[in-house]
Amino acid sequence: MTVTDTAPTRTFATDQELLPRVLTPYKPHCRYLLTAEVSALPDGLSRVRATFAIPESCYIDDTGHLNAVEVNIAYNQMMYYLVAKSVKERLLSGFESWTLEDFWRHQLPDILIARFASRFQRPVDPRDFYGEMEFRSVERRSPGGKPLLMATTAYRYGDAQDGRCDGEATLAFVNIT
């Protein structure tokens, strides 16, 4: 299991005002994230547990299972929501100075997936599945004098039929001050 079962210190139900705003950059038929419960973890980290539905793939005929492109899109939506909610509730180390306005400004141009890996163990039903993602670390760096945040994350997806996909991603938050 890639996502840990660390006991949360605080938990926040889906923020019904924040979720639609986080998903605004996505075309309506590509808004897969339905609910997202965020938890504060020890050591200034956070986690999200989410539900998803992909009624129809946005780019390919029906494969009958969650595929790599949809895994990435769902990860992006889960990650953006987790960062936004963590900023709003002051949960995530490295983002103490950020406001939600900072998040909106950085959301698309400055949050990069530097590395993304997936392992598909059993097919996952894209029409009804859950996902979990957690920050494992956030580190401030200044290569060449330009500050950035590097974050390691882990995620997994599953469904009622024991479908399973998990992986890790490294994020780079660039153009920060």
C-alpha positions in Angstrom: 0.0 0.0 0.0 1.5 3.3 -1.0 -0.8 5.7 0.9 -0.3 5.3 4.7 -2.9 4.9 7.4 -1.4 7.6 9.6 -4.0 8.9 12.0 -5.2 12.4 11.1 -5.1 15.2 13.6 -8.0 17.1 11.9 -10.4 16.2 9.1 -12.5 18.4 6.7 -15.5 17.3 4.7 -15.9 18.3 1.1 -15.8 22.1 0.8 -18.8 22.6 -1.5 -17.6 26.2 -2.4 -14.0 25.3 -3.0 -14.5 22.1 -5.0 -16.2 23.7 -8.1 -13.7 26.5 -8.1 -10.7 24.1 -8.1 -12.3 22.2 -11.0 -13.1 25.4 -13.0 -10.1 24.9 -15.4 -11.4 21.5 -16.6 -14.0 21.2 -19.3 -17.4 20.2 -17.8 -17.2 16.6 -19.1 -13.7 16.2 -17.5 -14.7 17.1 -14.0 -14.3 13.7 -12.4 -13.8 14.6 -8.7 -17.1 14.3 -6.8 -16.1 14.5 -3.1 -12.9 15.1 -1.2 -12.2 14.7 2.5 -9.0 16.3 3.6 -7.1 15.4 6.7 -4.2 17.1 8.5 -1.4 14.6 9.2 1.5 14.9 11.7 4.6 16.9 10.7 2.7 19.5 8.6 1.5 17.1 5.8 -2.0 16.4 4.5 -4.0 13.7 2.8 -7.2 13.5 0.7 -9.8 10.7 0.3 -12.0 11.3 -2.7 -14.7 9.7 -4.9 -14.8 9.9 -8.7 -17.0 9.1 -11.6 -15.9 9.1 -15.3 -19.2 8.5 -17.2 -17.3 8.6 -20.5 -13.7 9.0 -21.4 -12.8 12.5 -22.7 -10.5 11.1 -25.5 -11.0 7.4 -26.3 -13.7 4.8 -26.8 -14.8 3.0 -23.7 -12.0 0.7 -22.5 -14.1 -0.6 -19.5 -11.4 0.3 -17.0 -9.5 3.2 -15.6 -6.6 4.0 -17.9 -3.3 5.9 -17.5 -4.6 9.2 -18.9 -7.6 9.2 -16.6 -5.4 8.2 -13.6 -3.4 11.3 -14.3 -6.4 13.6 -14.7 -8.0 12.3 -11.5 -4.6 12.7 -9.7 -4.4 16.4 -10.9 -7.9 17.1 -9.6 -7.3 15.4 -6.3 -3.9 17.1 -5.9 -5.3 20.6 -6.8 -8.1 20.2 -4.3 -5.7 18.9 -1.6 -3.4 21.9 -2.0 -6.2 24.4 -2.1 -7.9 23.0 1.0 -4.5 22.7 2.8 -3.8 26.3 2.0 -7.2 27.4 3.1 -7.0 25.5 6.4 -3.2 26.1 7.0 -2.4 22.4 7.0 0.6 21.9 4.7 4.2 22.6 5.5 5.9 24.9 3.0 2.7 26.8 2.1 2.4 28.8 5.3 2.6 32.1 3.5 0.2 31.2 0.7 -3.4 32.4 0.5 -6.1 31.0 -1.7 -5.4 33.9 -4.1 -1.8 32.6 -4.3 -3.1 29.1 -5.1 -5.4 30.4 -7.9 -2.6 32.3 -9.4 -0.2 29.3 -9.3 -2.7 26.5 -10.1 -2.1 26.0 -13.8 1.2 27.7 -14.7 3.4 26.9 -11.7 2.4 23.5 -10.3 4.3 20.9 -12.3 4.3 17.1 -12.2 8.1 16.4 -12.3 7.7 12.6 -12.1 4.6 10.4 -12.3 4.5 6.6 -11.9 1.5 4.2 -11.8 1.1 0.5 -11.1 -2.1 -1.1 -12.3 -2.7 -4.3 -10.3 -6.4 -5.0 -11.1 -8.8 -3.1 -13.4 -10.6 -0.2 -11.7 -14.2 0.7 -12.7 -14.0 4.3 -14.0 -17.7 5.0 -13.4 -17.4 4.6 -9.6 -14.1 4.6 -7.8 -12.3 6.2 -4.9 -8.8 7.7 -4.7 -6.4 8.7 -1.9 -3.4 10.9 -2.1 -1.0 12.2 0.5 1.9 14.5 0.8 5.0 12.5 2.0 7.3 15.5 2.1 7.6 19.2 1.0 11.0 20.7 0.7 12.0 24.3 -0.2 14.9 24.5 -2.7 16.7 27.3 -4.5 18.4 25.9 -7.6 20.1 28.8 -9.4 18.8 31.2 -6.8 15.1 30.7 -7.8 13.0 29.3 -4.9 10.7 26.4 -5.5 8.9 23.7 -3.5 9.5 20.0 -4.3 6.9 17.6 -2.9 6.7 13.8 -2.9 3.3 12.3 -3.0 1.7 8.8 -3.0 -1.7 7.9 -4.4 -4.0 4.9 -4.9 -7.3 4.2 -6.6 -9.8 1.4 -6.0 -13.3 0.3 -6.5 -16.0 -2.0 -5.0 -14.7 -4.9 -7.1 -11.2 -4.7 -5.5 -9.7 -2.9 -8.5 -6.4 -1.4 -7.7 -3.9 1.2 -9.0 -1.3 3.0 -7.1 1.8 5.1 -7.6 3.9 8.1 -6.7 4.4 11.5 -8.1 6.9 14.3 -7.5 5.6 17.8 -7.8 7.5 21.1 -8.4 5.9 24.4 -7.3 7.8 27.0 -9.3 7.8 30.8 -9.4 7.1 31.0 -5.7 8.4 33.8 -3.5 
